[in-house]
Amino acid sequence: MTVASTWTVTGMTCGHCVASVTEEVAALAGVEDVQVDLGSGRVVVTSAEPLDRTDVAAAVEEAGYALA
């Protein structure tokens, strides 16, 4: 089963921001794909299992940003 989750990240302003968030979220267990839209702050994560919001929030915070 593949699950797509959509999150909104605040504070991203450039391509480096997108790369940082993508890298940290992609490192979570079970994540298969991460698509980040800088303009809207939307992050779509495809994973093998549903992700825990706490885990996603921690990864985003590690990159220097926050979930909305």
C-alpha positions as a Markdown table, in Angstrom:
| # | Residue | x | y | z |
|---|---|---|---|---|
| 1 | Met | 0.0 | 0.0 | 0.0 |
| 2 | Thr | 1.2 | 3.5 | -0.8 |
| 3 | Val | 0.0 | 6.5 | 1.1 |
| 4 | Ala | 0.3 | 10.2 | 0.0 |
| 5 | Ser | 0.3 | 12.7 | 2.8 |
| 6 | Thr | 0.2 | 16.5 | 2.3 |
| 7 | Trp | 1.7 | 18.9 | 4.8 |
| 8 | Thr | 2.3 | 22.7 | 4.8 |
| 9 | Val | 5.7 | 24.0 | 5.7 |
| 10 | Thr | 6.3 | 27.6 | 6.8 |
| 11 | Gly | 9.4 | 29.6 | 6.4 |
| 12 | Met | 10.8 | 28.3 | 3.1 |
| 13 | Thr | 12.0 | 31.1 | 0.8 |
| 14 | Cys | 14.4 | 29.5 | -1.8 |
| 15 | Gly | 15.6 | 26.4 | -3.6 |
| 16 | His | 18.0 | 25.6 | -0.7 |
| 17 | Cys | 15.1 | 25.6 | 1.7 |
| 18 | Val | 13.3 | 23.1 | -0.6 |
| 19 | Ala | 16.4 | 20.9 | -0.8 |
| 20 | Ser | 16.8 | 20.9 | 3.0 |
| 21 | Val | 13.2 | 19.9 | 3.7 |
| 22 | Thr | 13.2 | 17.3 | 0.9 |
| 23 | Glu | 16.4 | 15.7 | 2.3 |
| 24 | Glu | 15.3 | 15.5 | 5.9 |
| 25 | Val | 11.8 | 14.2 | 5.1 |
| 26 | Ala | 13.1 | 11.7 | 2.6 |
| 27 | Ala | 15.3 | 10.2 | 5.3 |
| 28 | Leu | 12.2 | 9.1 | 7.3 |
| 29 | Ala | 11.6 | 5.4 | 7.4 |
| 30 | Gly | 9.2 | 4.2 | 4.6 |
| 31 | Val | 9.3 | 7.5 | 2.6 |
| 32 | Glu | 9.4 | 6.8 | -1.2 |
| 33 | Asp | 9.1 | 10.3 | -2.6 |
| 34 | Val | 8.9 | 13.9 | -1.5 |
| 35 | Gln | 7.6 | 16.7 | -3.7 |
| 36 | Val | 7.9 | 20.3 | -2.3 |
| 37 | Asp | 6.2 | 23.3 | -3.8 |
| 38 | Leu | 8.0 | 26.5 | -2.7 |
| 39 | Gly | 5.2 | 28.9 | -3.6 |
| 40 | Ser | 2.5 | 27.2 | -1.5 |
| 41 | Gly | 4.8 | 25.5 | 1.1 |
| 42 | Arg | 3.0 | 22.3 | 0.3 |
| 43 | Val | 4.9 | 19.1 | 0.8 |
| 44 | Val | 3.5 | 15.9 | -0.6 |
| 45 | Val | 5.1 | 12.7 | 0.8 |
| 46 | Thr | 4.6 | 9.3 | -0.7 |
| 47 | Ser | 5.3 | 6.5 | 1.8 |
| 48 | Ala | 4.8 | 2.8 | 2.4 |
| 49 | Glu | 2.8 | 3.4 | 5.6 |
| 50 | Pro | 1.0 | 6.5 | 7.0 |
| 51 | Leu | 3.5 | 8.9 | 8.6 |
| 52 | Asp | 3.2 | 10.2 | 12.1 |
| 53 | Arg | 2.9 | 14.0 | 12.2 |
| 54 | Thr | 5.4 | 14.1 | 15.1 |
| 55 | Asp | 8.1 | 12.4 | 12.9 |
| 56 | Val | 7.4 | 14.7 | 9.9 |
| 57 | Ala | 7.4 | 17.8 | 12.2 |
| 58 | Ala | 10.8 | 16.7 | 13.7 |
| 59 | Ala | 12.3 | 16.2 | 10.2 |
| 60 | Val | 11.0 | 19.6 | 9.0 |
| 61 | Glu | 12.4 | 21.3 | 12.2 |
| 62 | Glu | 15.7 | 19.6 | 11.6 |
| 63 | Ala | 15.8 | 21.3 | 8.3 |
| 64 | Gly | 15.1 | 24.6 | 10.1 |
| 65 | Tyr | 11.4 | 25.1 | 9.3 |
| 66 | Ala | 8.0 | 24.3 | 10.8 |
| 67 | Leu | 4.8 | 22.5 | 9.9 |
| 68 | Ala | 1.9 | 24.9 | 9.7 |
